Each structure stands twice: as C-alpha cells, then as structure tokens.
C-alpha cells in the first residue's frame, strides 16, 4: 500500500511551499484518519507515515511528526469538549470538527468510569494512570445485637434464652458517601491539573508563534523603511540635478546675449 501511494506522489514543484495546517488540511487529516483508522490501532508509526504519503499525494508536504502533533491536539480538544458537554448538558457544540471526530472516536471512547478520570484506550496512552482516583473502600460490617427471644415456662413465669450478642453485617452509608465524595474530588482535581497543563503548553506555543510573527513583521518594516529612504534620496538627487541644469542654461543664455551685443557694437564701428 505504501509503495502504491509513493507512486502517485506529485513532484516537489507542485507541493505547497508552506507545510502548515489550516482548516482545509485539518479536514483532510480527519478524512484520511477515518479512512485508515484500522491501521491506527495496529501500528501508529506506520499510520503517520501513511498519512504523510497521503498528504504528499494531495500536494501538502507536512511531516509525520507534525501530523502526529496535530492529531493529538485534536484528540485532547475533542475529549475536553465531550466531557464539558456531558457535565453541562449543552445541546449545541460550536466546534467545527466535533461531529466528524465524534463519528470516528465515539465507538472507541467509553463513558468515564467512576473510579478514574482518564480513559486508557487506543486513543489515550497508559501514562494517564497518574490521574487514578483513590480505590473504593470496602464497607466494614457493623455488629448488631438482637434481643433474646422470650419463652413461657409451665409455671407461668416469663423466661428468656440468651444467645449472646449475634453480629450481623451491615453497610455504612456514611462511609460510602464520604468515599464517593473523595473520589469525585480527586477526579475533579486530576481533570483540572490535566487541563491546566494543556492550556499552559498551548499558551507557550502561542507566545512563541507571536514572537516569530513580530520578528518577521519588524524585519519587513525595516526593509520597507530602507526602501523608502533610498527612493527619497534618489528623488532629491534628481531635483538637485534639474536645478543645476536650469542654472547652467540661464547662464549660457546670458552669455549668448552679451556676445550678441558685443558683435552688434563691433559691426556699428566705422
């Protein structure tokens, strides 16, 4: 399959010079992932190389590493959106890629278990076990004493049989409620830590991109300023040359008039 893909790869002159993701390439990534989803579960490395070849065939020279990072970002955003929708019961989702991703991922992403936050499936690696919630404690049995049964003796006197304290196991509702609260609190804290880490990473990446864009803008501004200065100096030189030529023309005209006057005087002399 890989050999067949490389056979249809376009020449380098037809590949776009800016290998970056945009809405068009992101939609193409989702479509290609749905097409080769079986390969994703078998061999991720080969899956990303396959997508790289597919992108080349469509005219986009995007590396397998960039494809992997973009896909991981889409997974994280999809999971956050779905969890937020489940918690807040929002009926409308404005993220444009949610429906396409949901058609791919919803069969493979089960509802989050009660004892943990992260989902350890083919989508999310096993290192998410650091967000495990505390194990559910087994309720301990509590003794319950029963009153001994009463019997009547033949002489009419009441008597009773003492079987001692009979222990009967019962579940402690208060202990279970406290355990459930601890579990929910730990799950929420783990989710908050994960989201804060992801948002901090996204913020750092945004700052780096803005810094690079500002540097590029400053370079363009300096180059434009230099070009304007050169153009201004050239115009000034041309104006000075024109002024000099006008002065020379005026001087020559005056000299010519003086010569004509002298010639006229010489001709009038006897």
MOFEN-V379424 format. One record per backbone hydrogen bond with DSSP energy under -0.5 kcal/mol. NH is the residue of the N-H (numbers start at 1). CO is the residue of the C=O. Records with the same first field share a line. If there is no record, write none. Layout:
NH=CO / CO
This chain:
5=1
6=2
7=3
8=4 / 5
9=6
10=56
14=11
15=11 / 12
16=59
19=17
20=18
26=22
27=23
28=24
29=25
30=26
31=27
32=28
33=29
34=30
35=31
36=32
37=34
39=36
40=36
41=37
42=38
43=39
47=43
48=44
49=45
50=46
51=47
52=48
53=49
54=50
55=51
56=52
57=53
58=54
59=56
60=55
61=59
62=60
67=63
68=64
69=65
70=66
71=67
72=68
73=69
74=70
75=71
76=72
77=73
78=74
79=75
80=76
81=77
82=78
83=79
84=80
85=81
86=82
87=83
88=84
89=85
90=85
98=95
101=97
102=98
103=99
104=100 / 101
105=101
106=102
108=105
109=105
110=108
116=113
117=131
120=118
121=119 / 124
128=125
129=126
130=127
131=128
132=129
133=115
151=159
153=151 / 157
156=153
159=151
161=149
162=160
163=161
166=164
167=165
173=171
176=172
177=173
178=174
179=175
180=176
181=177
182=178
183=179
184=180
185=181
186=182
187=183
188=184
189=185
190=186
191=187
192=188
193=189
194=190
195=191
196=192
197=193
198=194
199=195
200=196
201=197
202=198
203=199
204=200
205=201
206=202
207=203
208=204
209=205
210=206
211=207
212=208
213=209
214=210
215=211
216=212
217=213
218=214
219=215
220=216
221=217
222=218
223=219
224=220
225=221
226=222
227=223
228=224
229=225
230=226
231=227
232=228
233=229
234=230
235=231
236=232
237=233
238=234
239=235
240=236
241=237
242=238
243=239
244=240
245=241
246=242
247=243
248=244
249=245
250=246
251=247
252=248
253=249
254=250
255=251
256=252
257=253
258=254
259=255
260=256
261=257
262=258
263=259
264=260
265=261
266=262
267=263
268=264
269=265
